[in-house]
Amino acid sequence: MPVSIINSFASWVLKQRIHQIELFLKYPNEVQEELLHNLLTSSENTVIGRKYDFASINSYQTFAERVPIATYEELQPLIERTRQGEQGVIWETPIKWFAKSSGTTNAKSKFIPVSSEALEDCHYKGSKDLLCLYLNNNEDSELFLGKSLRLGGSSQIYENNNTFFGDLSAILIENMPIWAEFSSTPSSKTSLMSEWETKIAAIINETKNENVTSFAGVPSWMLVLMNKVLEDTGKGNLLELWPNLEVYFHGGVSFSPYKEQYKKILPSKDFKYYEIYNASEGFFAIQDLNNSSDLLLMLDYGIFYEFIPMDTFDTPNQKVIRLADVELNKNYAIVITTNSGLWRYLIGDTVRFTSLNPYRIRVTGRTKHHINVFGEELMVENTDQAIAKACQVTETEVVDYTVAPIFMQDKEKGAHEWMIEFKKKPADVGLFQKVLDETLQTLNSDYEAKRYNNMTLNPLVINVARENLFYDWLKERDKLGGQHKIPRLSNQRDYLEQLKEMCAVKS
């Protein structure tokens, strides 16, 4: 079949989905209410369903009163029973796949259940919708005339008691539909290589002669790969190697600190960037407009959403609200109930709504990745934007960063201490520091109040990291590549002290 016909057919199929998306855009709260009812009904006879008597729950109010909010640790005993082969515990149909995730704050591995329904109706549906929305906004796209370069996790699949676990990306590749495999590069074998540095070399060797029209992956790790591609091929930018490149689908960490670096290696005003919000637990939101930073919350993926206002989070007055009750521009922790048997699960991410019709969000950080030692409520969204501004003003480039508090001692005031690794260092670190601090004050009124006349917080402190410090820190912990990320903000000094020690030893 000619490639042009394949391209036209794929576009036609994907665009049929637009009509279903329009349905939940028109009736968002009704779609969510029906979804919750279906999840409860289908799981009445599971262990957890009998425990909370799902059969008698006929309203959201009863659901919220009866089923508690749960962390992974609280659901772990039921998940572990499922992982050991017992079925009908948390979900109606057999679950044999588990996405292994250690996250960024916990060395203990998490095994997130991934049902067949979640694979098909959430993860793969989300991937198709991403293409659907992109094609709907770019009708002259020739995306399917080439291949998508994917950069996923670095782990193979392991078997235990007839269940299987590994990185989510490995699970998705293992179960990938034929159409997705046909349009992707590198091969599954290369994608699932476990040793990061060997894998990078193999990806470059396999993809540099392909007609790559898009690429997908976490911005920080994708940037490492793309720079290695340019180094290996001797090209000045990626468009010299892949002239038909048209879009980068990214997610996992904020794009703000890396945007200018991508513009340099993709020097075209027509090149598109599309953000996604997904995790081991599910596929949640997609950028649905060109040149936008807002993500459309996808409401028919088998996920029921609830939200905890961050000003009440983990307090005796904690509130939990459903989608219909959210407000604009407030930070919320997300609670999800899913078609993989996660019931009122606290995923650990925070978002704020930028639109209520339709529901659009921006990811602002993690419930554990913010600094509130002095009442400053500093979020990752604030620091990412401030870093981007400081880089722009001082013409510098940042590889990665982390921030921790300097605690008050005796009569000394507190402060924030940064460790920043620069790809291109500022000529004047003092100016970078000044712009960073002032930008944070414009972005966050609580931080501004604490910084006023150095009343509570002294000016921030910057440590300039040695080259490859963050890479070496992740490598030492066997966390190179894929989904692994540097913890940007912390209320403790553990990460910062480890990095300072590594910096001192090898400097």
N, C-alpha and C positions, 0 to 999 in steps of 0.2 A: 504494500500500500504506500503511495507517495507520501512523503513527510508533510506536504502541505494539506493533504486530506486528513492525516492524523491530527494536525494542529487544529483544523477547522472543527473536526468531530469532538475533540477534547474540549474545546472552547464551548461548543454547543451544550455538551453534557453538563459541564460545570455551571454554566449560566442558568440551567433549569433550577438550580438550588436557590436562586435569588427570590423566587416566589415564596418559598418556605421561610426564608429570612424575613421577608416583608411581613409575614404573619406574626412572628414574635415581636417585630418592631411595632406593630399596631396593637397587639394585646400582650405586652410583656408580663404583667403581673398575673394574668389569667393563665398564661403558658406555664409560669413557675408554680402556681398553685396546683394545676393539673399534674405537673411533673412530680411534685411532692406526693400527691395522692397515689400516683402509679408506683412510685418507689416503695411506699409503705405497703400497698396492697400486694405487690409482688414478693415482699419479704416477710409476710405475716407468719410463715411457718419456719423461719430461720431461728437459730438460738437467740439472737438479739431481738428478733421480732416477737418471740414469745415472752422474753424477759420484760419488754416494755409494752406488751399487748398492743402491737401495731393494729390489730384487727378492729380495735375499738376507737382508734384515733380518727376523728372525722373533721378536724380543723387544725390550722396552724397553731392556734393558741394551745390546744391540748398537746400537740407535738412538742412545742417549746417548753411546756411545763413538765412533761414526762421524761423526755430524752435529754440527758445532760450534754453540755459542751465537753468535747474530749480532745486531749492531746494524743500524740502517737503512743506515748508511754501508757496511757489509760486504755487505749484500744489494743495494745500490743498482745495481751494474752489471747484475745479472740483471733487476731491476725495470725499468731503463731500456731494456733490449733488448725487453722486453714492451711498454713504452710506445711504442716506435718501430714497433710492429706485428708483431714476431716472436712467434709463439705456441708453446706447448709448452715454455716455458722453465722456469717455476716451478710451473705448474699444468696439469692435463690438458686443460681446456676453454678456449676463447678468453676472454681478459680484455680488455675494452675500456673499463672504468671505473676511474678513479684518484681517490682522495680526496686533494686537495691540503691539506697541513697543514704549517704552519711551527712548530707547537708554541709553547712559551713561552721556550725557551732557545736556539733556533737560528733565525737569520734565513733560512737556506737552506731552500727549500721541500722537503718530502717528498711523494712521490707514492705513496700506499698503494694497492696493487692491491685491487680489489673485484670478485670473480667473480660470475657469475649465481647460483651456489650460495650464496655469502655473502649476497647480497641477499635471496634467498628463505628460506634455511634458518638465517640468523643475524639479520640486521638486522630484517627484517619479522617473522620468527618471534618475535624478542625483543619487538617492539612488541605483537604479538598476545598473547604470554604475560603481558606487563605488565597488559593489560586483563583477561586470563583470571584471573590471581591476584587482582587487585583485585575483580572481580565475584564470585569465589568467596568472598571475605571480607566482601563487602557485598551481600548478596542483594537488598536493597531499593533498590539503585542505580538511578538513572534517567539514567545517563551518556549513553546514546544518544538521549535525547529532545532533546538539544542538540548543540553542537559543541565540539571541542577547539581552544583557541587555541594555536597553535604559534609558537614564536620560534626560527628556525633561523639558519643562516649568512647572510652577506651577499655571496654570490658567484654569478655565473652559470656555466653550463657552457661550457667551451672545447674545441675539437676540434684534434687534432694526430695526423697519420698514422692516421686512422680510429680513434683512441682519444679518450676524453673525460675531462676533469678539472675539478674544482671542489670546493667544500666538500662534505663527506659529506652534510650536510642537503640540499644542492642536488641531489646524485645521488639521494638517497632520494625527494625530491619529484618529480624527473623520471621516476622509475620507479614511483611510488606506485600501489598497487592502487586500483581504483575505490571500494571500500568505505572506504578511508582518506581519499581525497579528498572523498568525500561528507560525511564526519563531521568535517572539519577547516575551520578558518578561520585566517587570511585565505586568499585564493585563491593558487594557485601563482605567478601573476604577481607579486603583491605580496610573497610570501614570498621570491622570488628577486631582489628589488630589491637593487642593490649599494651604493647610498649610504645609510648607516645612518640619518641624521637624517631624510631624506625618507621612508625606509621606515617609521620609527616613526609618523610622521604618517599615512601611508597605512594602516597596520595599525589605528590607533585609529579612523580614519574608517570602515573597512570592518567592524570588529568590535563597535563600541559598541552597535549595534542588533540584534546577533545574540543568540540564547539560548545563551550560553557556559556549559557545565557542567563543563569542566575546562580546565586549561592546562598546557603543557609547555615546558621550556626551562631554561637555566642560571640559577641563582638570582640572581646579580649583575645580569645583563642583564635578566632578567624583572622584577626590582624596579624598574629604570629605566623600563621600559615601563609597569608598573602605576602608578607614581607619575605618569607623564605622562598616563595614562588618567584618573586622578582629577583632575588639574589641568585637563584639557581638558573633562571633563564636569561638574565642580563637585560631584561626589559625595563623601560623607564616607568611604565605604569601598567595596570592590568588590562586596559583596553588595547594595548599593543599586542598582548598575547591572546586575549579573547575579545575581539572587536564587537561581538554581538551581545555582550553583557548588558542587561537592562535593569536588573533589580537584585537587591540584597534583602533577604528575609532574616530578620535578626530578633533575638530575645535572650532572656537569661540574666542580663545585667543592663543597666542604663546605657544608652548609646551616646549620651551627651559628652562624656570625656573623650570619646574616640572619633567623633564626627569629623573634625577637621583633618585628622590623619587619613580617614577614608576618602575624603574629598581630594586629597593629594594623589592617592593611588588610583582614583577613579575620576579623572578630570573631565567630567561631562555634566552639564547642567540638566540634561535629560535623564540621567541615571536616577532610579527610584530606590527609596529605602522603605521597607514595610516591616513594622514591628508586630511581634506576636507575644502572647503571654500564656505560657504553658508550663507544666511541671510534671513530676512523676504522678501526681494525684489527678491530673486532668488537663484539658485544653480549655482555657477560660475566655480569652478575648483576642481580637484581631483588629489591626488598623484597617479601617474600611474606607478611608479617603486618602488621595494622594497628598503628600506634603503635610501630614498631620502627625501630632504626637499623642492623639487620643485613640483609645482602643474600644471597639464595640464589644460590650459584654454579650457573649453568645449564650442564649437562654434555653436552647433545646438539645443540649448534649448529655442529658441524663444527670445534670448537676443542679441541685437546689441551693441557692445562695442565701446566707444570712451575714450580718455585719455587726461588729462591736465598735462603737465610737472609741477612738484611742484615748480620749480624755477620761474614759471610765474603765479602760482595759485593765484587767487584773487588780481591780479594786473591789471593796465590798459593795460598791454601787454600780458594778458592771452591768451594762445594758446590752441586750441582743435584739436586733431589729431585722425585719425582712426587707427585701428589695424595695417594696412600695413605700417604705418610710425613710429611705436615705435622703440626705441633703447634699447640696453642692459644696465642693471645696472643704469638706471635713475628712480627716484621716480615719479610716476604718480598718480593723483587722477582719480578714475574711474567714467565714465559717462555711464549710461545704458538706452537703450530704450527696453521695454519689452512687452511680450504678456499678460501683466496685465494692460497695459495702462499707464505705466510710460514713459514719453517722454523726452529724454535727461536729465535724472534724476541724480543728483549728490548724489551718495550713501553715500559718506563720508569716504570711505576707500582709502588707498594708497597701491600701489603695485610696484614692479620692476620686469622687465623681466630678467630671467636667461638664456633663450633660445628663439630664434626666429624661429627655425625649429626643432621640433614643438614649438608653443608658450607656454612657461612655465613661471610661475610667483612665487613670494613669497610675501605674505602680509606683508607690512612694518609698517602699523599703520593706524591712522585716520587723516583726514584733520584737525580736531580740537584737536587731541591728539598728538601734537608735541610741542617742545619748541624752539622758535626762537626769544627770547627776545633780545639776544645779537648777532644774526647772526650765531648761532651755528647749526641750522637745525637738532636738535636732534630728531630721530625717535624712535618709540617703538621697532622696530627691533634692534636698537643699544643697548637700555637699557636692553632688554630681554637677548641678547647675553652676555652683560657685567655682568649681575646678575648671569647667568649660570657659567661663568668663575670664578667669585669671590667665588661662592659656591663650585666649584670644588677645587680651590686652598686652601680654608680655611676649607674644609670639613663641610660645613654648609648647611642648607636647608631653603628655603624661602617660606612662605605662600602667601604673596602678597606684593605689594609696590605701591607707587605713588611718583611723582616728581613734584616740582614747582620751579619757579625762586625766588631767593632773589634779589629784585630790587636794583639798585644802589641808594645810598643816600649820599648826600653831596660829600665827597671824597672817600666814600667806594665803592669798586668794587662789581660787581654782583657775584652770585654763584648759584648753584643748591642745593635745599634742598630735601632730601629723607626721606620718612617715610617707614620703612621696618619692616614687621612682620616676625620673624624667627620661624620656627618649631624647628630647632636646631641652637642655637645661636653660633656665632664665638667666639673662645677663645680670639681673639684679634680683636676688632672692627676696630681699626686703620689699621690693615693689610687688612681687608675686604675693607675698604674705599680706600686704596691705589691701590689695585688690580682693583677695580671697576673703579676708575678714570683713571688709565693707560690703561685699556682695552677699555674704551670709546674713548680715544685718538687714539688708534690703529684702531678703527672701523670707526671713523668719523673725517675727516681732518679739517672740520670747527670747531668742538669742540676742536680739538688739537690746532688749531691756536689761539683760544680765551683763551685757558689754558696756552699757552707758556709763561713761566716766570710770571705766574699770571697776564698777561698783561691786560686782560679784565675780566676774570673769576677767582675768588679764588677757592681753592680746594672745592669739594662738601662736603656737611654737611649731616650726617646721624642721624636720630632719630630712636631709637629702639622702635618699637611699643609694647604695652602690648599684651598679649595673647588674641586672638579673637577680636581684634580691628576692623579689616575690616569686619568681620562677623557681629559684632554689628552695624557698620555703615550702612551696607546694610539692616539689619533687621529693624533698625529704620526708614528706607525709604521704607519698604515693598518690598524689592528687593532681597529676598533670593532665590537662586536656578536658574535653567534653563539658560536663555540667559543673565542674568545680570552680568556685569563685573565691576571691579574697574577701574576708569579712570586712566591710567598709567601716562600720561604726560599732563600738562596743562600750558598755558602761564599765567594763573592767579593763585592766592593762595587760592581760595575758598575751594576746597576739602581738601587741606593740613591743613588749619586753622581749619576746622570742625573736622578733625581727631585728631589734636593736642589738641583741646578742650576736645574731648571725652577721649583721653588718659589721660589728666590731671585729669579729674573728677573721673575716676574709678581706677586710679593707686594707 
